[in-house]
Amino acid sequence: MNTVLITGANRGIGLEFATQYAADGWRVLACCRQPQQATALNQLAKQYQDHVFIYQLDVKQLTAVDQLSQQLHDQTIDILINNAGTYPPAQNGEFGHINYNDWIETFKVNTFAPLKMAEALNEQVARSQHKKIATITSKMGSIDDNQRGGSYIYRTSKTAANMVAKSLAIDLQPRSIISVLLHPGWVQTDMGGQGALISAKQSVAGMKSILDNITLADTGKFLAYDGQHIAW
């Protein structure tokens, strides 16, 4: 049975990834900060009790990531999805009003965590069949696409995450591990808001299709959910 590990799996895009992979018969290792409050995820685990497993994980706690790796030391992970992310209050990221503490906390989740997850779990990924690491990023992290300015905290955290994934693509290529960046689009989630353009179901279906079809030749690419290449 193929295995996918998903961070931030309790809601939104992460929950939808867990739902779609479970329906496809994958073993799902669903990670979130507060499993006891993850009602929808617990319902999913009850529905697929033989192959959906929930792990408590706060990706900001680096020791917790190491502990998770130890728990999973004898397992294989075909796809590692770095989905957990945060978007601080918009007003705290604008010129002249930067909350520098928010900036540090955002980097811990959006930038540090994807690298730490890869460092801690690359052995489990390397011995799998698919050998893929996907980091959910945003077009807002594209320097080329920035035409509006502002959003300093979120933009920089995602730009840095993009560089992390690109370097992973180079460093892990000798082990045949694929590292890609996925832009989910503007999605109707708690973060994206109900006025967003697409549903989580549509976004995840597109990203899953990409993950199904990428090869080592695609490592390091920055792709939107619809398969379009995004300029850095």
Helices and strands as residue ranges (DSSP letters): E 3-6, H 12-23, E 27-32, G 35-37, H 39-47, E 52-56, H 62-71, E 79-82, G 90-93, H 100-107, I 108-112, H 113-126, E 132-136, G 139-141, H 152-171, G 173-175, E 178-183, H 200-213, G 216-218, E 222-224
